[in-house]
Amino acid sequence: MKKILIVDDEINIGLLLSKFLTRNSYAVETTTSGSSALDILSKQAFDLVLCDYRLEDTDGKEMLIKIKENYPRTGVIIITGYSDIKLAVELIKLGAYDYITKPLYPDEILNTINKA
């Protein structure tokens, strides 16, 4: 069973994603800040991190860099409400598996996670 960490400062999005992914046989944890996500990652391994780009205490780029430096085998998918092709390309070059824009569609999320 793949373990997924969801990092999104919008609690409702984290809960919806968690319920959806749990029903699809994933082990899921959620958090609302970058600092708590890094703390969780230091204590247990995850196969994948779904990280919102805009967090209150950091951004998705900084999270991606820290995760890839410290946990290179952990996949990272960035989620954002803002579509920016230049940013998407930069994040992919830094090691993100994918970049998904909101609104989130369950089939798209599941398809991307299954490929990651």
Jmol script that loads the backbone (N, CA, C; Angstrom):
load data "model"
ATOM      1  N   MET A   1       0.845  -1.180   0.000  1.00  0.00           N
ATOM      2  CA  MET A   1       0.000   0.000   0.000  1.00  0.00           C
ATOM      3  C   MET A   1       0.890   1.243   0.000  1.00  0.00           C
ATOM      4  N   LYS A   2       0.688   2.123  -0.977  1.00  0.00           N
ATOM      5  CA  LYS A   2       1.460   3.363  -1.055  1.00  0.00           C
ATOM      6  C   LYS A   2       1.067   4.300   0.081  1.00  0.00           C
ATOM      7  N   LYS A   3       2.090   4.929   0.686  1.00  0.00           N
ATOM      8  CA  LYS A   3       1.848   5.923   1.732  1.00  0.00           C
ATOM      9  C   LYS A   3       1.982   7.311   1.121  1.00  0.00           C
ATOM     10  N   ILE A   4       0.970   8.134   1.357  1.00  0.00           N
ATOM     11  CA  ILE A   4       0.931   9.476   0.779  1.00  0.00           C
ATOM     12  C   ILE A   4       0.774  10.510   1.886  1.00  0.00           C
ATOM     13  N   LEU A   5       1.578  11.566   1.809  1.00  0.00           N
ATOM     14  CA  LEU A   5       1.449  12.701   2.712  1.00  0.00           C
ATOM     15  C   LEU A   5       0.861  13.862   1.922  1.00  0.00           C
ATOM     16  N   ILE A   6      -0.259  14.396   2.411  1.00  0.00           N
ATOM     17  CA  ILE A   6      -0.911  15.546   1.776  1.00  0.00           C
ATOM     18  C   ILE A   6      -0.570  16.788   2.586  1.00  0.00           C
ATOM     19  N   VAL A   7      -0.045  17.815   1.911  1.00  0.00           N
ATOM     20  CA  VAL A   7       0.316  19.072   2.563  1.00  0.00           C
ATOM     21  C   VAL A   7      -0.478  20.182   1.882  1.00  0.00           C
ATOM     22  N   ASP A   8      -1.501  20.676   2.575  1.00  0.00           N
ATOM     23  CA  ASP A   8      -2.342  21.737   2.006  1.00  0.00           C
ATOM     24  C   ASP A   8      -2.904  22.567   3.146  1.00  0.00           C
ATOM     25  N   ASP A   9      -2.732  23.892   3.072  1.00  0.00           N
ATOM     26  CA  ASP A   9      -3.228  24.741   4.147  1.00  0.00           C
ATOM     27  C   ASP A   9      -4.747  24.906   4.124  1.00  0.00           C
ATOM     28  N   GLU A  10      -5.394  24.438   3.080  1.00  0.00           N
ATOM     29  CA  GLU A  10      -6.858  24.417   3.037  1.00  0.00           C
ATOM     30  C   GLU A  10      -7.308  23.067   3.597  1.00  0.00           C
ATOM     31  N   ILE A  11      -7.765  23.081   4.838  1.00  0.00           N
ATOM     32  CA  ILE A  11      -8.104  21.845   5.546  1.00  0.00           C
ATOM     33  C   ILE A  11      -9.105  21.000   4.774  1.00  0.00           C
ATOM     34  N   ASN A  12     -10.115  21.623   4.192  1.00  0.00           N
ATOM     35  CA  ASN A  12     -11.145  20.863   3.471  1.00  0.00           C
ATOM     36  C   ASN A  12     -10.579  20.103   2.275  1.00  0.00           C
ATOM     37  N   ILE A  13      -9.645  20.697   1.566  1.00  0.00           N
ATOM     38  CA  ILE A  13      -9.029  20.005   0.424  1.00  0.00           C
ATOM     39  C   ILE A  13      -8.240  18.800   0.921  1.00  0.00           C
ATOM     40  N   GLY A  14      -7.485  18.983   1.992  1.00  0.00           N
ATOM     41  CA  GLY A  14      -6.738  17.869   2.567  1.00  0.00           C
ATOM     42  C   GLY A  14      -7.641  16.728   2.994  1.00  0.00           C
ATOM     43  N   LEU A  15      -8.768  17.068   3.632  1.00  0.00           N
ATOM     44  CA  LEU A  15      -9.708  16.032   4.080  1.00  0.00           C
ATOM     45  C   LEU A  15     -10.357  15.314   2.908  1.00  0.00           C
ATOM     46  N   LEU A  16     -10.778  16.059   1.901  1.00  0.00           N
ATOM     47  CA  LEU A  16     -11.393  15.431   0.728  1.00  0.00           C
ATOM     48  C   LEU A  16     -10.419  14.500   0.017  1.00  0.00           C
ATOM     49  N   LEU A  17      -9.191  14.968  -0.185  1.00  0.00           N
ATOM     50  CA  LEU A  17      -8.176  14.129  -0.826  1.00  0.00           C
ATOM     51  C   LEU A  17      -7.891  12.887   0.013  1.00  0.00           C
ATOM     52  N   SER A  18      -7.798  13.074   1.322  1.00  0.00           N
ATOM     53  CA  SER A  18      -7.517  11.957   2.215  1.00  0.00           C
ATOM     54  C   SER A  18      -8.607  10.892   2.137  1.00  0.00           C
ATOM     55  N   LYS A  19      -9.860  11.307   2.216  1.00  0.00           N
ATOM     56  CA  LYS A  19     -10.977  10.350   2.136  1.00  0.00           C
ATOM     57  C   LYS A  19     -10.981   9.628   0.796  1.00  0.00           C
ATOM     58  N   PHE A  20     -10.794  10.377  -0.277  1.00  0.00           N
ATOM     59  CA  PHE A  20     -10.803   9.789  -1.617  1.00  0.00           C
ATOM     60  C   PHE A  20      -9.673   8.773  -1.781  1.00  0.00           C
ATOM     61  N   LEU A  21      -8.473   9.136  -1.362  1.00  0.00           N
ATOM     62  CA  LEU A  21      -7.325   8.249  -1.537  1.00  0.00           C
ATOM     63  C   LEU A  21      -7.395   7.039  -0.607  1.00  0.00           C
ATOM     64  N   THR A  22      -7.922   7.220   0.593  1.00  0.00           N
ATOM     65  CA  THR A  22      -8.097   6.093   1.512  1.00  0.00           C
ATOM     66  C   THR A  22      -9.061   5.072   0.915  1.00  0.00           C
ATOM     67  N   ARG A  23     -10.146   5.552   0.308  1.00  0.00           N
ATOM     68  CA  ARG A  23     -11.103   4.648  -0.349  1.00  0.00           C
ATOM     69  C   ARG A  23     -10.472   3.912  -1.526  1.00  0.00           C
ATOM     70  N   ASN A  24      -9.397   4.467  -2.065  1.00  0.00           N
ATOM     71  CA  ASN A  24      -8.699   3.835  -3.185  1.00  0.00           C
ATOM     72  C   ASN A  24      -7.442   3.091  -2.722  1.00  0.00           C
ATOM     73  N   SER A  25      -7.455   2.665  -1.474  1.00  0.00           N
ATOM     74  CA  SER A  25      -6.424   1.780  -0.895  1.00  0.00           C
ATOM     75  C   SER A  25      -5.049   2.410  -0.694  1.00  0.00           C
ATOM     76  N   TYR A  26      -5.008   3.699  -0.397  1.00  0.00           N
ATOM     77  CA  TYR A  26      -3.752   4.351  -0.042  1.00  0.00           C
ATOM     78  C   TYR A  26      -3.757   4.651   1.450  1.00  0.00           C
ATOM     79  N   ALA A  27      -2.582   4.588   2.071  1.00  0.00           N
ATOM     80  CA  ALA A  27      -2.418   5.026   3.456  1.00  0.00           C
ATOM     81  C   ALA A  27      -2.095   6.519   3.387  1.00  0.00           C
ATOM     82  N   VAL A  28      -2.882   7.339   4.063  1.00  0.00           N
ATOM     83  CA  VAL A  28      -2.775   8.790   3.892  1.00  0.00           C
ATOM     84  C   VAL A  28      -2.636   9.502   5.233  1.00  0.00           C
ATOM     85  N   GLU A  29      -1.764  10.514   5.251  1.00  0.00           N
ATOM     86  CA  GLU A  29      -1.680  11.454   6.360  1.00  0.00           C
ATOM     87  C   GLU A  29      -1.795  12.845   5.784  1.00  0.00           C
ATOM     88  N   THR A  30      -2.360  13.764   6.564  1.00  0.00           N
ATOM     89  CA  THR A  30      -2.485  15.145   6.094  1.00  0.00           C
ATOM     90  C   THR A  30      -1.876  16.102   7.110  1.00  0.00           C
ATOM     91  N   THR A  31      -1.425  17.230   6.598  1.00  0.00           N
ATOM     92  CA  THR A  31      -0.942  18.311   7.437  1.00  0.00           C
ATOM     93  C   THR A  31      -1.172  19.627   6.699  1.00  0.00           C
ATOM     94  N   THR A  32      -1.110  20.725   7.436  1.00  0.00           N
ATOM     95  CA  THR A  32      -1.434  22.020   6.831  1.00  0.00           C
ATOM     96  C   THR A  32      -0.234  22.953   6.670  1.00  0.00           C
ATOM     97  N   SER A  33       0.954  22.515   7.083  1.00  0.00           N
ATOM     98  CA  SER A  33       2.111  23.409   6.954  1.00  0.00           C
ATOM     99  C   SER A  33       3.349  22.657   6.482  1.00  0.00           C
ATOM    100  N   GLY A  34       4.252  23.405   5.904  1.00  0.00           N
ATOM    101  CA  GLY A  34       5.499  22.821   5.436  1.00  0.00           C
ATOM    102  C   GLY A  34       6.351  22.308   6.580  1.00  0.00           C
ATOM    103  N   SER A  35       6.416  23.068   7.674  1.00  0.00           N
ATOM    104  CA  SER A  35       7.248  22.648   8.807  1.00  0.00           C
ATOM    105  C   SER A  35       6.742  21.349   9.419  1.00  0.00           C
ATOM    106  N   SER A  36       5.436  21.208   9.562  1.00  0.00           N
ATOM    107  CA  SER A  36       4.912  19.956  10.125  1.00  0.00           C
ATOM    108  C   SER A  36       5.103  18.801   9.142  1.00  0.00           C
ATOM    109  N   ALA A  37       5.024  19.074   7.840  1.00  0.00           N
ATOM    110  CA  ALA A  37       5.259  18.029   6.839  1.00  0.00           C
ATOM    111  C   ALA A  37       6.690  17.510   6.938  1.00  0.00           C
ATOM    112  N   LEU A  38       7.654  18.416   7.074  1.00  0.00           N
ATOM    113  CA  LEU A  38       9.051  17.996   7.190  1.00  0.00           C
ATOM    114  C   LEU A  38       9.285  17.216   8.476  1.00  0.00           C
ATOM    115  N   ASP A  39       8.592  17.599   9.548  1.00  0.00           N
ATOM    116  CA  ASP A  39       8.685  16.863  10.808  1.00  0.00           C
ATOM    117  C   ASP A  39       8.136  15.442  10.645  1.00  0.00           C
ATOM    118  N   ILE A  40       6.995  15.319   9.994  1.00  0.00           N
ATOM    119  CA  ILE A  40       6.387  14.005   9.745  1.00  0.00           C
ATOM    120  C   ILE A  40       7.311  13.156   8.877  1.00  0.00           C
ATOM    121  N   LEU A  41       7.867  13.752   7.833  1.00  0.00           N
ATOM    122  CA  LEU A  41       8.769  13.022   6.933  1.00  0.00           C
ATOM    123  C   LEU A  41      10.033  12.536   7.651  1.00  0.00           C
ATOM    124  N   SER A  42      10.466  13.262   8.673  1.00  0.00           N
ATOM    125  CA  SER A  42      11.669  12.854   9.414  1.00  0.00           C
ATOM    126  C   SER A  42      11.409  11.633  10.289  1.00  0.00           C
ATOM    127  N   LYS A  43      10.130  11.345  10.548  1.00  0.00           N
ATOM    128  CA  LYS A  43       9.771  10.243  11.443  1.00  0.00           C
ATOM    129  C   LYS A  43       9.275   8.999  10.726  1.00  0.00           C
ATOM    130  N   GLN A  44       8.812   9.147   9.496  1.00  0.00           N
ATOM    131  CA  GLN A  44       8.323   7.989   8.745  1.00  0.00           C
ATOM    132  C   GLN A  44       8.473   8.212   7.248  1.00  0.00           C
ATOM    133  N   ALA A  45       8.591   7.109   6.538  1.00  0.00           N
ATOM    134  CA  ALA A  45       8.791   7.173   5.087  1.00  0.00           C
ATOM    135  C   ALA A  45       7.454   7.238   4.356  1.00  0.00           C
ATOM    136  N   PHE A  46       7.436   8.015   3.282  1.00  0.00           N
ATOM    137  CA  PHE A  46       6.266   8.118   2.409  1.00  0.00           C
ATOM    138  C   PHE A  46       6.715   7.856   0.979  1.00  0.00           C
ATOM    139  N   ASP A  47       5.827   7.254   0.212  1.00  0.00           N
ATOM    140  CA  ASP A  47       6.111   7.030  -1.199  1.00  0.00           C
ATOM    141  C   ASP A  47       5.923   8.307  -2.003  1.00  0.00           C
ATOM    142  N   LEU A  48       4.979   9.141  -1.545  1.00  0.00           N
ATOM    143  CA  LEU A  48       4.584  10.305  -2.331  1.00  0.00           C
ATOM    144  C   LEU A  48       4.112  11.430  -1.422  1.00  0.00           C
ATOM    145  N   VAL A  49       4.428  12.669  -1.821  1.00  0.00           N
ATOM    146  CA  VAL A  49       3.913  13.858  -1.137  1.00  0.00           C
ATOM    147  C   VAL A  49       3.116  14.660  -2.152  1.00  0.00           C
ATOM    148  N   LEU A  50       1.859  14.948  -1.810  1.00  0.00           N
ATOM    149  CA  LEU A  50       1.035  15.876  -2.596  1.00  0.00           C
ATOM    150  C   LEU A  50       1.118  17.198  -1.860  1.00  0.00           C
ATOM    151  N   CYS A  51       1.758  18.191  -2.455  1.00  0.00           N
ATOM    152  CA  CYS A  51       2.034  19.443  -1.754  1.00  0.00           C
ATOM    153  C   CYS A  51       1.439  20.636  -2.487  1.00  0.00           C
ATOM    154  N   ASP A  52       0.637  21.402  -1.770  1.00  0.00           N
ATOM    155  CA  ASP A  52       0.109  22.643  -2.318  1.00  0.00           C
ATOM    156  C   ASP A  52       1.285  23.598  -2.531  1.00  0.00           C
ATOM    157  N   TYR A  53       1.226  24.395  -3.592  1.00  0.00           N
ATOM    158  CA  TYR A  53       2.335  25.304  -3.871  1.00  0.00           C
ATOM    159  C   TYR A  53       2.395  26.449  -2.863  1.00  0.00           C
ATOM    160  N   ARG A  54       1.245  26.994  -2.508  1.00  0.00           N
ATOM    161  CA  ARG A  54       1.232  28.147  -1.602  1.00  0.00           C
ATOM    162  C   ARG A  54       0.802  27.716  -0.208  1.00  0.00           C
ATOM    163  N   LEU A  55       1.780  27.664   0.682  1.00  0.00           N
ATOM    164  CA  LEU A  55       1.532  27.335   2.077  1.00  0.00           C
ATOM    165  C   LEU A  55       1.818  28.572   2.914  1.00  0.00           C
ATOM    166  N   GLU A  56       1.286  28.598   4.133  1.00  0.00           N
ATOM    167  CA  GLU A  56       1.470  29.787   4.967  1.00  0.00           C
ATOM    168  C   GLU A  56       2.924  30.006   5.371  1.00  0.00           C
ATOM    169  N   ASP A  57       3.675  28.912   5.590  1.00  0.00           N
ATOM    170  CA  ASP A  57       5.035  29.062   6.098  1.00  0.00           C
ATOM    171  C   ASP A  57       6.140  28.810   5.069  1.00  0.00           C
ATOM    172  N   THR A  58       5.769  28.429   3.849  1.00  0.00           N
ATOM    173  CA  THR A  58       6.762  28.179   2.800  1.00  0.00           C
ATOM    174  C   THR A  58       6.033  28.048   1.468  1.00  0.00           C
ATOM    175  N   ASP A  59       6.746  27.620   0.443  1.00  0.00           N
ATOM    176  CA  ASP A  59       6.059  27.361  -0.828  1.00  0.00           C
ATOM    177  C   ASP A  59       6.470  25.990  -1.361  1.00  0.00           C
ATOM    178  N   GLY A  60       5.775  25.554  -2.382  1.00  0.00           N
ATOM    179  CA  GLY A  60       5.999  24.231  -2.943  1.00  0.00           C
ATOM    180  C   GLY A  60       7.401  24.023  -3.484  1.00  0.00           C
ATOM    181  N   LYS A  61       8.007  25.073  -4.012  1.00  0.00           N
ATOM    182  CA  LYS A  61       9.374  24.958  -4.542  1.00  0.00           C
ATOM    183  C   LYS A  61      10.354  24.635  -3.418  1.00  0.00           C
ATOM    184  N   GLU A  62      10.267  25.364  -2.321  1.00  0.00           N
ATOM    185  CA  GLU A  62      11.150  25.110  -1.179  1.00  0.00           C
ATOM    186  C   GLU A  62      10.903  23.727  -0.595  1.00  0.00           C
ATOM    187  N   MET A  63       9.636  23.330  -0.511  1.00  0.00           N
ATOM    188  CA  MET A  63       9.303  21.989  -0.010  1.00  0.00           C
ATOM    189  C   MET A  63       9.900  20.924  -0.924  1.00  0.00           C
ATOM    190  N   LEU A  64       9.742  21.105  -2.216  1.00  0.00           N
ATOM    191  CA  LEU A  64      10.276  20.154  -3.188  1.00  0.00           C
ATOM    192  C   LEU A  64      11.788  20.001  -3.024  1.00  0.00           C
ATOM    193  N   ILE A  65      12.491  21.112  -2.916  1.00  0.00           N
ATOM    194  CA  ILE A  65      13.949  21.078  -2.761  1.00  0.00           C
ATOM    195  C   ILE A  65      14.340  20.326  -1.488  1.00  0.00           C
ATOM    196  N   LYS A  66      13.684  20.641  -0.368  1.00  0.00           N
ATOM    197  CA  LYS A  66      14.012  19.986   0.907  1.00  0.00           C
ATOM    198  C   LYS A  66      13.684  18.498   0.872  1.00  0.00           C
ATOM    199  N   ILE A  67      12.549  18.153   0.301  1.00  0.00           N
ATOM    200  CA  ILE A  67      12.163  16.735   0.233  1.00  0.00           C
ATOM    201  C   ILE A  67      13.146  15.966  -0.634  1.00  0.00           C
ATOM    202  N   LYS A  68      13.486  16.500  -1.789  1.00  0.00           N
ATOM    203  CA  LYS A  68      14.397  15.798  -2.698  1.00  0.00           C
ATOM    204  C   LYS A  68      15.814  15.701  -2.125  1.00  0.00           C
ATOM    205  N   GLU A  69      16.248  16.711  -1.367  1.00  0.00           N
ATOM    206  CA  GLU A  69      17.572  16.662  -0.731  1.00  0.00           C
ATOM    207  C   GLU A  69      17.627  15.591   0.354  1.00  0.00           C
ATOM    208  N   ASN A  70      16.572  15.519   1.155  1.00  0.00           N
ATOM    209  CA  ASN A  70      16.572  14.633   2.318  1.00  0.00           C
ATOM    210  C   ASN A  70      15.924  13.270   2.088  1.00  0.00           C
ATOM    211  N   TYR A  71      14.999  13.194   1.149  1.00  0.00           N
ATOM    212  CA  TYR A  71      14.253  11.953   0.892  1.00  0.00           C
ATOM    213  C   TYR A  71      14.134  11.750  -0.618  1.00  0.00           C
ATOM    214  N   PRO A  72      15.265  11.501  -1.292  1.00  0.00           N
ATOM    215  CA  PRO A  72      15.267  11.474  -2.761  1.00  0.00           C
ATOM    216  C   PRO A  72      14.355  10.417  -3.392  1.00  0.00           C
ATOM    217  N   ARG A  73      13.998   9.388  -2.645  1.00  0.00           N
ATOM    218  CA  ARG A  73      13.133   8.343  -3.204  1.00  0.00           C
ATOM    219  C   ARG A  73      11.647   8.682  -3.072  1.00  0.00           C
ATOM    220  N   THR A  74      11.333   9.749  -2.369  1.00  0.00           N
ATOM    221  CA  THR A  74       9.941  10.164  -2.191  1.00  0.00           C
ATOM    222  C   THR A  74       9.508  11.012  -3.383  1.00  0.00           C
ATOM    223  N   GLY A  75       8.432  10.606  -4.035  1.00  0.00           N
ATOM    224  CA  GLY A  75       7.897  11.382  -5.148  1.00  0.00           C
ATOM    225  C   GLY A  75       7.152  12.611  -4.647  1.00  0.00           C
ATOM    226  N   VAL A  76       7.144  13.655  -5.446  1.00  0.00           N
ATOM    227  CA  VAL A  76       6.450  14.893  -5.075  1.00  0.00           C
ATOM    228  C   VAL A  76       5.584  15.350  -6.240  1.00  0.00           C
ATOM    229  N   ILE A  77       4.319  15.611  -5.936  1.00  0.00           N
ATOM    230  CA  ILE A  77       3.395  16.211  -6.900  1.00  0.00           C
ATOM    231  C   ILE A  77       2.961  17.540  -6.311  1.00  0.00           C
ATOM    232  N   ILE A  78       3.129  18.610  -7.072  1.00  0.00           N
ATOM    233  CA  ILE A  78       2.744  19.948  -6.621  1.00  0.00           C
ATOM    234  C   ILE A  78       1.326  20.241  -7.097  1.00  0.00           C
ATOM    235  N   ILE A  79       0.515  20.770  -6.168  1.00  0.00           N
ATOM    236  CA  ILE A  79      -0.866  21.152  -6.474  1.00  0.00           C
ATOM    237  C   ILE A  79      -0.964  22.666  -6.317  1.00  0.00           C
ATOM    238  N   THR A  80      -1.613  23.326  -7.254  1.00  0.00           N
ATOM    239  CA  THR A  80      -1.741  24.777  -7.143  1.00  0.00           C
ATOM    240  C   THR A  80      -3.028  25.284  -7.771  1.00  0.00           C
ATOM    241  N   GLY A  81      -3.472  26.407  -7.284  1.00  0.00           N
ATOM    242  CA  GLY A  81      -4.640  27.069  -7.852  1.00  0.00           C
ATOM    243  C   GLY A  81      -4.257  28.015  -8.978  1.00  0.00           C
ATOM    244  N   TYR A  82      -2.959  28.136  -9.239  1.00  0.00           N
ATOM    245  CA  TYR A  82      -2.469  29.077 -10.239  1.00  0.00           C
ATOM    246  C   TYR A  82      -1.738  28.327 -11.344  1.00  0.00           C
ATOM    247  N   SER A  83      -2.169  28.511 -12.557  1.00  0.00           N
ATOM    248  CA  SER A  83      -1.531  27.841 -13.689  1.00  0.00           C
ATOM    249  C   SER A  83      -0.402  28.723 -14.215  1.00  0.00           C
ATOM    250  N   ASP A  84       0.815  28.220 -14.147  1.00  0.00           N
ATOM    251  CA  ASP A  84       1.988  28.963 -14.593  1.00  0.00           C
ATOM    252  C   ASP A  84       2.949  27.969 -15.244  1.00  0.00           C
ATOM    253  N   ILE A  85       3.005  27.987 -16.560  1.00  0.00           N
ATOM    254  CA  ILE A  85       3.803  27.014 -17.305  1.00  0.00           C
ATOM    255  C   ILE A  85       5.287  27.104 -16.943  1.00  0.00           C
ATOM    256  N   LYS A  86       5.827  28.319 -16.818  1.00  0.00           N
ATOM    257  CA  LYS A  86       7.244  28.473 -16.473  1.00  0.00           C
ATOM    258  C   LYS A  86       7.544  27.842 -15.120  1.00  0.00           C
ATOM    259  N   LEU A  87       6.655  28.065 -14.164  1.00  0.00           N
ATOM    260  CA  LEU A  87       6.840  27.488 -12.838  1.00  0.00           C
ATOM    261  C   LEU A  87       6.735  25.967 -12.896  1.00  0.00           C
ATOM    262  N   ALA A  88       5.775  25.466 -13.640  1.00  0.00           N
ATOM    263  CA  ALA A  88       5.604  24.012 -13.774  1.00  0.00           C
ATOM    264  C   ALA A  88       6.869  23.373 -14.332  1.00  0.00           C
ATOM    265  N   VAL A  89       7.440  23.960 -15.364  1.00  0.00           N
ATOM    266  CA  VAL A  89       8.668  23.430 -15.971  1.00  0.00           C
ATOM    267  C   VAL A  89       9.812  23.467 -14.958  1.00  0.00           C
ATOM    268  N   GLU A  90       9.932  24.569 -14.237  1.00  0.00           N
ATOM    269  CA  GLU A  90      10.990  24.695 -13.229  1.00  0.00           C
ATOM    270  C   GLU A  90      10.852  23.615 -12.152  1.00  0.00           C
ATOM    271  N   LEU A  91       9.627  23.388 -11.684  1.00  0.00           N
ATOM    272  CA  LEU A  91       9.402  22.387 -10.638  1.00  0.00           C
ATOM    273  C   LEU A  91       9.702  20.972 -11.131  1.00  0.00           C
ATOM    274  N   ILE A  92       9.340  20.687 -12.360  1.00  0.00           N
ATOM    275  CA  ILE A  92       9.636  19.368 -12.938  1.00  0.00           C
ATOM    276  C   ILE A  92      11.159  19.181 -13.031  1.00  0.00           C
ATOM    277  N   LYS A  93      11.867  20.229 -13.458  1.00  0.00           N
ATOM    278  CA  LYS A  93      13.332  20.149 -13.550  1.00  0.00           C
ATOM    279  C   LYS A  93      13.975  19.943 -12.179  1.00  0.00           C
ATOM    280  N   LEU A  94      13.324  20.462 -11.134  1.00  0.00           N
ATOM    281  CA  LEU A  94      13.845  20.301  -9.775  1.00  0.00           C
ATOM    282  C   LEU A  94      13.503  18.934  -9.179  1.00  0.00           C
ATOM    283  N   GLY A  95      12.686  18.157  -9.886  1.00  0.00           N
ATOM    284  CA  GLY A  95      12.405  16.803  -9.417  1.00  0.00           C
ATOM    285  C   GLY A  95      10.964  16.467  -9.120  1.00  0.00           C
ATOM    286  N   ALA A  96      10.045  17.417  -9.300  1.00  0.00           N
ATOM    287  CA  ALA A  96       8.629  17.095  -9.081  1.00  0.00           C
ATOM    288  C   ALA A  96       8.174  16.092 -10.134  1.00  0.00           C
ATOM    289  N   TYR A  97       7.338  15.148  -9.716  1.00  0.00           N
ATOM    290  CA  TYR A  97       6.818  14.189 -10.687  1.00  0.00           C
ATOM    291  C   TYR A  97       5.812  14.870 -11.610  1.00  0.00           C
ATOM    292  N   ASP A  98       4.982  15.734 -11.035  1.00  0.00           N
ATOM    293  CA  ASP A  98       3.966  16.419 -11.839  1.00  0.00           C
ATOM    294  C   ASP A  98       3.516  17.678 -11.121  1.00  0.00           C
ATOM    295  N   TYR A  99       2.706  18.461 -11.818  1.00  0.00           N
ATOM    296  CA  TYR A  99       2.198  19.755 -11.359  1.00  0.00           C
ATOM    297  C   TYR A  99       0.726  19.768 -11.754  1.00  0.00           C
ATOM    298  N   ILE A 100      -0.164  19.776 -10.763  1.00  0.00           N
ATOM    299  CA  ILE A 100      -1.602  19.690 -11.032  1.00  0.00           C
ATOM    300  C   ILE A 100      -2.272  20.983 -10.585  1.00  0.00           C
ATOM    301  N   THR A 101      -3.123  21.535 -11.440  1.00  0.00           N
ATOM    302  CA  THR A 101      -3.826  22.767 -11.082  1.00  0.00           C
ATOM    303  C   THR A 101      -5.222  22.461 -10.543  1.00  0.00           C
ATOM    304  N   LYS A 102      -5.641  23.306  -9.597  1.00  0.00           N
ATOM    305  CA  LYS A 102      -6.998  23.220  -9.054  1.00  0.00           C
ATOM    306  C   LYS A 102      -7.937  23.859 -10.058  1.00  0.00           C
ATOM    307  N   PRO A 103      -9.184  23.454 -10.150  1.00  0.00           N
ATOM    308  CA  PRO A 103      -9.837  22.465  -9.293  1.00  0.00           C
ATOM    309  C   PRO A 103      -9.303  21.068  -9.565  1.00  0.00           C
ATOM    310  N   LEU A 104      -9.321  20.267  -8.503  1.00  0.00           N
ATOM    311  CA  LEU A 104      -8.814  18.897  -8.594  1.00  0.00           C
ATOM    312  C   LEU A 104      -9.921  17.961  -9.053  1.00  0.00           C
ATOM    313  N   TYR A 105      -9.574  17.096  -9.983  1.00  0.00           N
ATOM    314  CA  TYR A 105     -10.519  16.095 -10.478  1.00  0.00           C
ATOM    315  C   TYR A 105     -10.049  14.726 -10.004  1.00  0.00           C
ATOM    316  N   PRO A 106     -10.912  13.972  -9.320  1.00  0.00           N
ATOM    317  CA  PRO A 106     -10.505  12.687  -8.742  1.00  0.00           C
ATOM    318  C   PRO A 106      -9.800  11.754  -9.718  1.00  0.00           C
ATOM    319  N   ASP A 107     -10.325  11.597 -10.916  1.00  0.00           N
ATOM    320  CA  ASP A 107      -9.699  10.689 -11.881  1.00  0.00           C
ATOM    321  C   ASP A 107      -8.299  11.151 -12.268  1.00  0.00           C
ATOM    322  N   GLU A 108      -8.128  12.460 -12.421  1.00  0.00           N
ATOM    323  CA  GLU A 108      -6.812  13.007 -12.777  1.00  0.00           C
ATOM    324  C   GLU A 108      -5.808  12.757 -11.652  1.00  0.00           C
ATOM    325  N   ILE A 109      -6.229  13.020 -10.418  1.00  0.00           N
ATOM    326  CA  ILE A 109      -5.356  12.798  -9.263  1.00  0.00           C
ATOM    327  C   ILE A 109      -4.952  11.329  -9.175  1.00  0.00           C
ATOM    328  N   LEU A 110      -5.942  10.449  -9.254  1.00  0.00           N
ATOM    329  CA  LEU A 110      -5.683   9.012  -9.137  1.00  0.00           C
ATOM    330  C   LEU A 110      -4.760   8.525 -10.250  1.00  0.00           C
ATOM    331  N   ASN A 111      -5.000   8.976 -11.460  1.00  0.00           N
ATOM    332  CA  ASN A 111      -4.166   8.592 -12.598  1.00  0.00           C
ATOM    333  C   ASN A 111      -2.718   9.047 -12.392  1.00  0.00           C
ATOM    334  N   THR A 112      -2.540  10.271 -11.949  1.00  0.00           N
ATOM    335  CA  THR A 112      -1.196  10.810 -11.727  1.00  0.00           C
ATOM    336  C   THR A 112      -0.488  10.063 -10.603  1.00  0.00           C
ATOM    337  N   ILE A 113      -1.202   9.791  -9.515  1.00  0.00           N
ATOM    338  CA  ILE A 113      -0.612   9.065  -8.385  1.00  0.00           C
ATOM    339  C   ILE A 113      -0.221   7.654  -8.800  1.00  0.00           C
ATOM    340  N   ASN A 114      -1.065   6.995  -9.547  1.00  0.00           N
ATOM    341  CA  ASN A 114      -0.766   5.629  -9.980  1.00  0.00           C
ATOM    342  C   ASN A 114       0.473   5.565 -10.867  1.00  0.00           C
ATOM    343  N   LYS A 115       0.737   6.626 -11.613  1.00  0.00           N
ATOM    344  CA  LYS A 115       1.912   6.665 -12.487  1.00  0.00           C
ATOM    345  C   LYS A 115       3.186   7.046 -11.733  1.00  0.00           C
ATOM    346  N   ALA A 116       3.016   7.786 -10.638  1.00  0.00           N
ATOM    347  CA  ALA A 116       4.185   8.299  -9.890  1.00  0.00           C
ATOM    348  C   ALA A 116       4.966   7.180  -9.222  1.00  0.00           C
TER     349      ALA A 116
END
end "model"
wireframe off; spacefill off
backbone 0.3
color backbone group
